[in-house]
Amino acid sequence: MITELLYYIFIFPLEQVLDWAFFTLFKASKNYGVSIILLSLVVNLFLLKIFLYTDKKAQQEADLKEKLDKRIKSWKSVYKRAKLYAFTQALYRQHKYHPIYALRSLGGLALQIPFFFAMYEIINKAEYLQSVRFLWIDDLSKPDSIMLFGLSIHILPLLMTAFTLINVFYSSKELGARVQGSLIALLFLVLLYSMP
């Protein structure tokens, strides 16, 4: 019941907008594969400003955290437990910081998830994609496959993961952000590997 309610509040309206955009792009391109790529580009351009904002806020938080950590580290040799905790909390209040703010860097990912589910629902329900060929893909309604060394390999999830990892290592300088981004990319690879 709750999942249905959440679906109709968050995913369904987005699904309707993306479905309309998909068919508008199809009318212009006359190719389902090209329409999927164009829709992906449109969604990414739409989300770009939000991603840039969340990245900027995350960097500001990381810079502030680094500055505060230096001060806290200098206190550790002087103060113990309760007193150190009290000084740390006072320092956080003074700078309007809370450790939970580190999760703001996940804002971009959190925004992608409803778009991902909406696109999955569109493609999963799309009977018109059955038996439609695009590049090496024989059927857009099924996972792409290429036979390599006797194994059926799905190229698109591997490409998506490669591009995500390149983006993570290009845009993130901190080891923690790189590890987190890499783990998320690998999680999506596992989840999406057998999907159309």
C-alpha atoms as one frame of an Amber mdcrd trajectory, in Angstrom:
protein
   0.000   0.000   0.000   2.712   2.503   0.973   4.861   1.568  -2.021   1.861
   2.097  -4.306   1.190   5.471  -2.720   4.841   6.493  -3.125   4.754   5.287
  -6.733   1.706   7.434  -7.547   3.131  10.469  -5.748   6.710  10.420  -7.060
   7.153   8.048  -9.993   3.867   8.068 -11.914   3.782  11.829 -12.679   7.420
  11.711 -13.754   6.695   8.625 -15.847   3.904  10.485 -17.656   6.136  13.477
 -18.428   9.016  11.279 -19.609   6.668   9.138 -21.711   5.314  12.287 -23.391
   8.874  13.557 -23.976   9.896  10.163 -25.382   7.087  10.151 -27.959   7.742
  13.782 -28.841  11.377  12.876 -29.524  10.259   9.783 -31.457   8.042  11.914
 -33.708  11.100  14.033 -34.499  13.660  11.226 -34.902  11.484   8.323 -36.160
  13.851   5.956 -34.299  13.208   4.429 -30.877  16.895   3.925 -30.073  17.770
   7.520 -30.951  14.749   8.687 -28.920  15.985   6.800 -25.838  19.437   8.400
 -26.185  17.944  11.873 -26.734  15.646  11.479 -23.727  18.624  10.456 -21.612
  20.476  13.593 -22.745  17.452  15.815 -22.034  17.068  14.369 -18.521  20.795
  14.777 -17.822  20.752  18.388 -19.036  17.690  19.043 -16.883  19.430  17.613
 -13.818  22.831  19.188 -14.548  22.142  22.470 -12.727  20.905  20.567  -9.687
  23.975  18.293  -9.775  26.281  21.296  -9.997  24.539  22.922  -7.033  24.720
  19.769  -4.881  28.374  19.263  -5.837  29.166  22.858  -4.863  27.385  22.470
  -1.506  29.122  19.139  -0.887  32.519  20.720  -1.596  31.751  23.609   0.786
  30.756  21.097   3.472  33.934  19.058   2.882  36.109  22.188   3.121  34.397
  23.273   6.347  34.665  19.749   7.786  38.389  19.656   7.003  38.885  23.016
   8.737  36.892  21.909  11.795  38.661  18.533  11.957  42.039  20.278  12.165
  40.881  22.276  15.165  39.309  19.224  16.840  42.495  17.231  16.279  44.508
  19.899  18.100  42.100  19.650  21.050  42.410  15.854  21.364  45.771  16.114
  23.091  44.384  18.591  25.641  40.785  17.494  26.317  39.272  14.067  26.915
  35.863  12.515  26.202  33.027  14.654  27.606  34.920  17.924  27.441  36.165
  17.203  23.912  32.621  16.286  22.875  31.226  19.514  24.375  33.855  21.651
  22.628  33.256  19.815  19.361  29.492  20.379  19.556  30.033  24.061  20.379
  32.373  24.392  17.396  29.799  22.743  15.116  27.062  25.103  16.380  29.324
  28.111  15.923  29.919  27.173  12.270  26.347  25.930  11.688  27.635  22.461
  10.862  26.281  19.006  11.622  27.941  15.709  10.611  24.731  14.634   8.872
  25.353  17.392   6.307  27.919  15.071   4.727  24.931  13.222   3.244  24.097
  16.257   1.105  26.569  14.933  -1.432  24.065  12.138  -2.081  21.497  14.681
  -3.292  22.385  14.164  -6.931  22.002  10.420  -6.612  18.732  10.782  -4.716
  17.348  12.887  -7.579  18.366  10.312 -10.178  16.498   7.459  -8.514  12.916
   8.590  -9.380  14.035   9.220 -12.983  15.591   5.761 -13.098  12.410   4.088
 -11.826  10.223   6.117 -14.199  12.389   5.195 -17.208  12.428   1.563 -16.124
   8.615   1.554 -15.931   8.327   3.156 -19.384  10.706   0.687 -21.036   9.308
  -2.291 -19.117   5.739  -1.525 -20.258   6.695  -0.524 -23.827   5.333  -3.213
 -26.126   6.280  -0.999 -29.078   9.976  -1.681 -28.325   9.614  -5.429 -28.887
  11.637  -6.668 -31.881  12.936  -3.135 -32.570  16.614  -3.224 -33.601  19.109
  -0.488 -32.764  22.811  -0.750 -33.540  23.948  -4.152 -32.160  20.801  -4.577
 -30.054  18.337  -7.021 -31.631  15.396  -6.162 -29.365  15.156  -2.930 -27.340
  12.703  -4.572 -24.935  15.361  -7.105 -23.854  18.890  -6.796 -22.447  21.521
  -6.186 -25.135  23.836  -9.131 -25.774  27.062  -9.742 -27.639  28.668 -13.168
 -27.757  32.276 -12.948 -26.602  34.384 -16.050 -25.894  31.195 -18.098 -25.798
  29.607 -15.818 -23.182  26.650 -13.487 -23.631  27.891 -10.049 -22.507  25.577
  -7.070 -21.876  27.506  -4.052 -23.200  25.220  -1.147 -22.189  25.444  -1.669
 -18.393  29.230  -2.036 -18.728  29.421   1.211 -20.745  27.224   3.000 -18.203
  29.473   1.818 -15.373  32.626   2.843 -17.257  31.268   6.354 -17.927  30.125
   6.694 -14.314  33.546   5.640 -13.001  35.291   8.077 -15.359  32.992  10.844
 -14.099  33.593   9.884 -10.451  37.381   9.926 -10.814  37.347  13.089 -12.920
  35.048  15.112 -10.666  36.056  13.805  -7.220  39.430  14.530  -5.680  38.773
  12.933  -2.277  39.364   9.218  -1.788  36.115   8.821   0.173  34.015  10.359
  -2.604  35.761   8.184  -5.189  35.157   5.026  -3.171  31.513   5.957  -2.575
  30.958   6.804  -6.259  32.659   3.593  -7.367  30.548   1.469  -5.023  27.356
   3.120  -6.274  28.433   2.564  -9.903  29.129  -1.110  -9.191  25.802  -1.464
  -7.355  23.970  -0.073 -10.389  25.940  -2.466 -12.623  24.749  -5.426 -10.555
  21.150  -4.154 -10.448  20.928  -3.209 -14.131  23.040  -5.893 -15.780  20.122
  -8.077 -16.854  17.591  -5.286 -17.500  16.607  -3.977 -20.955
